[in-house]
Amino acid sequence: SAGMQFLLVKEPGKVVTVDQASATLHLVPRPGSKMPAKSLTIPFDGAVEAEVQIINAYEDGDSLILDAIRAEGKHKSKSTASKWPWISSHDDYVQNAAKRSLWRYTANLKTGSVSKELLSDQQCFFGAVAPTASTLKHDNIYMAIGGMGSTVAPPQGIARFDVVSKVMDAWMPESHEFCGEPMFAPKDGASNTNDGYLLTVAFNGKTEQSDLLIFESQSVASGPVARIPIGLGIPHGLHGCFTTSEEATWSFDEIQRRAKLADKMESRGNLWNEVKSDFSGLGLRFDDMEEYFGDSFLS
């Protein structure tokens, strides 16, 4: 019955139910590893671990340490939640969102037991560590936080949480501004892997436009060191990443060429069903591709 409903409405949240029971942590060995796969039971503490956003995990002796943001309780979706505006007040948000907090799971690889510790009750989202700390022991977790402490609230501020001292280094914007996911950008030549910048997109509810905010990763509470207007509204909650790879960093001229091609394709969108093998239905031919992208596009 549930499967048929899923095929018809295509909304898992409306047809899937979650048992009030313990969850299972599956450990899958990397290709080539001689380690066996393990399935460990996470003790049930009254909150279903159906939505756990893993931030980072690493081995520490016979233990596996896993830090994550856990959503506690079901999302109380209303039939109106799919209509614009989705949320009009804090009460609306509370009715449609779950409590989120920062947790540490410790799995003993010898005994198979799993314990958990609440690191912070602060409402938090989009947890991340410095890329160089991925799968290694980390000291800091960067995340977006709500503006009402442990109370359910949308992502608004930016914070650095020290997992050793349990100290939160946080910054909160104006009441009408909402920050999204923090992205870590390392500093060139930095000896400390935690020394870098945090980038986040902040949406201004009054102007309905977004800014790119840049923070010193070691001093978030000092506020952004730069604020760059984007000139349009970026969807709140949009994910991103920072990279220095040449394959992902295009020059201004190349961006212009790609934008020109995209505009041309969009302007001919009404002819989409008439596309021919040479793209002539879009008003584009292979010589267009070569003009905008260069010879490498066809090679």
MITIMI-510052 format. One record per residue (C-alpha): x, y, z. Coordinates in steps of 0.001 Angstrom, whole numbers, plus 500000, padded with zeros to 6 digits. Layout:
MITIMI-510052
+--------+--------+--------+
!     xx !     yy !     zz !
+--------+--------+--------+
!      X !      Y !      Z !
...
+--------+--------+--------+
This chain:
MITIMI-510052
+--------+--------+--------+
!     xx !     yy !     zz !
+--------+--------+--------+
! 500000 ! 500000 ! 500000 !
! 502748 ! 502442 ! 501002 !
! 504762 ! 501484 ! 497933 !
! 501809 ! 502197 ! 495640 !
! 501235 ! 505566 ! 497345 !
! 504907 ! 506426 ! 496834 !
! 504662 ! 505595 ! 493116 !
! 501586 ! 507798 ! 492789 !
! 502420 ! 510839 ! 494908 !
! 506255 ! 510643 ! 494823 !
! 506509 ! 512102 ! 498343 !
! 508263 ! 509650 ! 500709 !
! 507477 ! 511816 ! 503737 !
! 503761 ! 511169 ! 503240 !
! 503967 ! 507394 ! 502936 !
! 506949 ! 506302 ! 505064 !
! 506661 ! 505782 ! 508805 !
! 509564 ! 505418 ! 511247 !
! 509468 ! 502940 ! 514112 !
! 510189 ! 504213 ! 517602 !
! 513167 ! 501904 ! 517973 !
! 516958 ! 501714 ! 517854 !
! 518887 ! 502458 ! 514670 !
! 521733 ! 500509 ! 513078 !
! 525164 ! 501885 ! 512210 !
! 526639 ! 500070 ! 509207 !
! 530423 ! 500188 ! 508750 !
! 531450 ! 499296 ! 505200 !
! 535182 ! 498646 ! 504570 !
! 536954 ! 500528 ! 501813 !
! 537817 ! 498560 ! 498634 !
! 540961 ! 496542 ! 499251 !
! 540624 ! 496684 ! 503019 !
! 540809 ! 493454 ! 504990 !
! 538481 ! 494828 ! 507644 !
! 535120 ! 493026 ! 507902 !
! 531822 ! 494863 ! 507525 !
! 530086 ! 495581 ! 510819 !
! 526520 ! 496447 ! 511791 !
! 526218 ! 498017 ! 515242 !
! 523056 ! 498879 ! 517154 !
! 522687 ! 502469 ! 518350 !
! 520834 ! 502472 ! 521690 !
! 517382 ! 504054 ! 521508 !
! 517031 ! 507075 ! 523815 !
! 513520 ! 508161 ! 522895 !
! 514487 ! 510129 ! 519766 !
! 514457 ! 508308 ! 516428 !
! 517793 ! 508511 ! 514602 !
! 516199 ! 508561 ! 511159 !
! 517811 ! 511857 ! 510167 !
! 521452 ! 512076 ! 511194 !
! 523730 ! 514368 ! 509171 !
! 527269 ! 513024 ! 509554 !
! 529915 ! 515756 ! 509811 !
! 533098 ! 513720 ! 510151 !
! 534311 ! 510356 ! 511421 !
! 537712 ! 508994 ! 512355 !
! 539334 ! 506049 ! 514101 !
! 540791 ! 506477 ! 517577 !
! 542431 ! 503238 ! 518724 !
! 539702 ! 500609 ! 518978 !
! 536966 ! 503228 ! 518632 !
! 535275 ! 505006 ! 515760 !
! 534316 ! 508605 ! 516579 !
! 531445 ! 510059 ! 514577 !
! 530161 ! 513618 ! 515036 !
! 526785 ! 514467 ! 513565 !
! 523771 ! 516764 ! 513688 !
! 520708 ! 514820 ! 514772 !
! 517143 ! 515858 ! 514057 !
! 514897 ! 514892 ! 516959 !
! 511256 ! 514188 ! 516316 !
! 509172 ! 514025 ! 513195 !
! 508701 ! 516879 ! 510749 !
! 505119 ! 518017 ! 511285 !
! 504388 ! 518865 ! 507666 !
! 501072 ! 520542 ! 506870 !
! 499238 ! 520401 ! 503572 !
! 500038 ! 524107 ! 503165 !
! 503803 ! 523564 ! 503578 !
! 504200 ! 523065 ! 499820 !
! 502590 ! 526412 ! 499006 !
! 504352 ! 529780 ! 498873 !
! 505114 ! 531272 ! 501310 !
! 506110 ! 528020 ! 502991 !
! 506796 ! 529664 ! 506353 !
! 505290 ! 532982 ! 507470 !
! 506133 ! 533006 ! 511182 !
! 508267 ! 531331 ! 513824 !
! 505231 ! 529309 ! 514920 !
! 504900 ! 527999 ! 511353 !
! 508552 ! 527002 ! 511377 !
! 508226 ! 525140 ! 514685 !
! 505260 ! 523203 ! 513290 !
! 507174 ! 522165 ! 510170 !
! 510721 ! 521631 ! 511451 !
! 512541 ! 519413 ! 513919 !
! 514827 ! 520122 ! 516858 !
! 518475 ! 519725 ! 515804 !
! 521504 ! 519338 ! 518027 !
! 525149 ! 518277 ! 517849 !
! 526030 ! 514731 ! 518947 !
! 529103 ! 512500 ! 519200 !
! 528711 ! 508764 ! 518586 !
! 531501 ! 506458 ! 519802 !
! 531531 ! 502928 ! 518422 !
! 533763 ! 500374 ! 520138 !
! 535008 ! 498214 ! 517258 !
! 535975 ! 495368 ! 519610 !
! 532826 ! 495044 ! 521684 !
! 530363 ! 496394 ! 519076 !
! 528812 ! 498805 ! 521564 !
! 527796 ! 502357 ! 520612 !
! 527555 ! 505265 ! 523044 !
! 526496 ! 508842 ! 522357 !
! 527106 ! 512235 ! 523890 !
! 525288 ! 515518 ! 523405 !
! 527974 ! 518037 ! 522471 !
! 525683 ! 521043 ! 522076 !
! 521945 ! 521613 ! 522409 !
! 522177 ! 524674 ! 520128 !
! 519845 ! 524442 ! 517119 !
! 522331 ! 523776 ! 514313 !
! 522571 ! 522934 ! 510617 !
! 525111 ! 522178 ! 507839 !
! 527995 ! 520890 ! 509973 !
! 531443 ! 520838 ! 508355 !
! 535129 ! 520454 ! 509193 !
! 538228 ! 521736 ! 507400 !
! 538802 ! 519556 ! 504291 !
! 542240 ! 518507 ! 505574 !
! 540545 ! 517048 ! 508675 !
! 538205 ! 514789 ! 506704 !
! 538356 ! 511227 ! 508149 !
! 540951 ! 512505 ! 510671 !
! 540608 ! 513798 ! 514206 !
! 539125 ! 517301 ! 514153 !
! 539110 ! 520069 ! 516747 !
! 536551 ! 522432 ! 515226 !
! 533128 ! 522051 ! 513662 !
! 531690 ! 524878 ! 511556 !
! 527932 ! 525206 ! 511190 !
! 524926 ! 527453 ! 510806 !
! 522901 ! 528004 ! 513971 !
! 519441 ! 529190 ! 514910 !
! 518964 ! 532554 ! 516558 !
! 517074 ! 531283 ! 519611 !
! 519548 ! 529012 ! 521377 !
! 518192 ! 525487 ! 521835 !
! 514721 ! 526522 ! 520629 !
! 513696 ! 525321 ! 517163 !
! 514525 ! 528124 ! 514709 !
! 515754 ! 528439 ! 511101 !
! 519478 ! 528651 ! 510255 !
! 520572 ! 532236 ! 510788 !
! 524001 ! 532683 ! 512368 !
! 527442 ! 531144 ! 511789 !
! 529453 ! 529353 ! 514474 !
! 532678 ! 527485 ! 515184 !
! 532314 ! 524821 ! 517860 !
! 535429 ! 523604 ! 519693 !
! 534838 ! 519895 ! 520399 !
! 537570 ! 519883 ! 523093 !
! 536556 ! 522910 ! 525183 !
! 532859 ! 522776 ! 524128 !
! 533046 ! 526550 ! 523501 !
! 530856 ! 528088 ! 520776 !
! 532398 ! 530970 ! 518778 !
! 529330 ! 532436 ! 517062 !
! 528073 ! 535456 ! 515118 !
! 524463 ! 536430 ! 514507 !
! 523303 ! 538809 ! 511735 !
! 520371 ! 541190 ! 511852 !
! 516972 ! 539690 ! 512644 !
! 515944 ! 539843 ! 508969 !
! 519126 ! 538152 ! 507682 !
! 519673 ! 534395 ! 507422 !
! 522990 ! 532652 ! 506726 !
! 523273 ! 529321 ! 504979 !
! 525908 ! 526602 ! 504940 !
! 529464 ! 527628 ! 505957 !
! 532184 ! 526644 ! 503471 !
! 535793 ! 526404 ! 504635 !
! 538518 ! 527935 ! 502462 !
! 542099 ! 527274 ! 503714 !
! 544645 ! 530070 ! 503730 !
! 547676 ! 529686 ! 501476 !
! 550707 ! 528569 ! 503437 !
! 548854 ! 528255 ! 506738 !
! 550592 ! 525907 ! 509213 !
! 547382 ! 525430 ! 511208 !
! 544794 ! 523347 ! 509340 !
! 542031 ! 525315 ! 511104 !
! 543359 ! 528639 ! 509826 !
! 541284 ! 529793 ! 506902 !
! 538105 ! 531578 ! 505916 !
! 534459 ! 530683 ! 506243 !
! 532227 ! 531622 ! 503325 !
! 528458 ! 531699 ! 503585 !
! 525562 ! 533186 ! 501647 !
! 523281 ! 535432 ! 503708 !
! 519733 ! 536152 ! 502543 !
! 518252 ! 539543 ! 503411 !
! 514521 ! 539172 ! 504069 !
! 513850 ! 542869 ! 503527 !
! 515593 ! 543331 ! 500174 !
! 515171 ! 539660 ! 499135 !
! 518765 ! 539688 ! 497917 !
! 521838 ! 537790 ! 499088 !
! 525381 ! 538677 ! 500114 !
! 528495 ! 536522 ! 500267 !
! 529970 ! 536824 ! 503768 !
! 533596 ! 535969 ! 504587 !
! 534817 ! 535275 ! 508139 !
! 538180 ! 534516 ! 509703 !
! 537675 ! 530880 ! 510673 !
! 539421 ! 531341 ! 514021 !
! 537424 ! 534422 ! 515012 !
! 533832 ! 534001 ! 513864 !
! 532362 ! 536161 ! 516648 !
! 534239 ! 539187 ! 515260 !
! 531852 ! 539166 ! 512318 !
! 532491 ! 539066 ! 508581 !
! 535709 ! 540638 ! 507313 !
! 534048 ! 541153 ! 503941 !
! 530490 ! 541356 ! 502628 !
! 530036 ! 541043 ! 498866 !
! 526589 ! 541868 ! 497386 !
! 525518 ! 539217 ! 494882 !
! 522752 ! 541326 ! 493363 !
! 520052 ! 538669 ! 493484 !
! 518416 ! 536284 ! 495906 !
! 520114 ! 532900 ! 496309 !
! 517798 ! 530081 ! 497465 !
! 518215 ! 529804 ! 501241 !
! 519820 ! 526497 ! 502185 !
! 521618 ! 526052 ! 498861 !
! 524714 ! 523873 ! 499297 !
! 528169 ! 524851 ! 498056 !
! 531847 ! 524097 ! 498317 !
! 535203 ! 525797 ! 497880 !
! 537854 ! 524472 ! 495536 !
! 541153 ! 525612 ! 494061 !
! 540979 ! 523049 ! 491256 !
! 541603 ! 524536 ! 487805 !
! 538850 ! 522311 ! 486423 !
! 536296 ! 524140 ! 488557 !
! 537640 ! 527700 ! 488438 !
! 536788 ! 529290 ! 485111 !
! 538197 ! 532544 ! 483830 !
! 535946 ! 535571 ! 483360 !
! 536025 ! 535119 ! 479562 !
! 535000 ! 531483 ! 479820 !
! 532138 ! 532323 ! 482163 !
! 530991 ! 534947 ! 479659 !
! 531097 ! 532413 ! 476807 !
! 529106 ! 529873 ! 478792 !
! 526576 ! 532497 ! 479884 !
! 526129 ! 533587 ! 476256 !
! 525481 ! 530011 ! 475194 !
! 523029 ! 529477 ! 478070 !
! 521130 ! 532650 ! 477122 !
! 520919 ! 531512 ! 473515 !
! 519627 ! 528096 ! 474541 !
! 517049 ! 529653 ! 476841 !
! 515826 ! 532058 ! 474175 !
! 515205 ! 529106 ! 471858 !
! 513635 ! 526972 ! 474577 !
! 510258 ! 526925 ! 472819 !
! 511865 ! 524937 ! 469996 !
! 513218 ! 522259 ! 472355 !
! 511063 ! 519500 ! 470877 !
! 512458 ! 520213 ! 467426 !
! 516099 ! 519566 ! 468296 !
! 518040 ! 517826 ! 465532 !
! 521289 ! 515936 ! 465808 !
! 523277 ! 519036 ! 464920 !
! 521460 ! 521153 ! 467574 !
! 519973 ! 523289 ! 464797 !
! 516564 ! 523128 ! 466477 !
! 518011 ! 525330 ! 469191 !
! 519624 ! 527631 ! 466692 !
! 522952 ! 526123 ! 467733 !
! 525376 ! 524208 ! 465586 !
! 528686 ! 522614 ! 466355 !
! 530460 ! 525743 ! 465194 !
! 528571 ! 527584 ! 467964 !
! 529915 ! 525118 ! 470504 !
! 533419 ! 525650 ! 469172 !
! 532988 ! 529424 ! 469286 !
! 531831 ! 529457 ! 472923 !
! 533872 ! 526617 ! 474391 !
! 536872 ! 526326 ! 472067 !
! 538263 ! 523321 ! 470241 !
! 538410 ! 521270 ! 473446 !
! 534598 ! 520970 ! 473500 !
! 534597 ! 518721 ! 470433 !
! 537698 ! 516713 ! 471274 !
+--------+--------+--------+
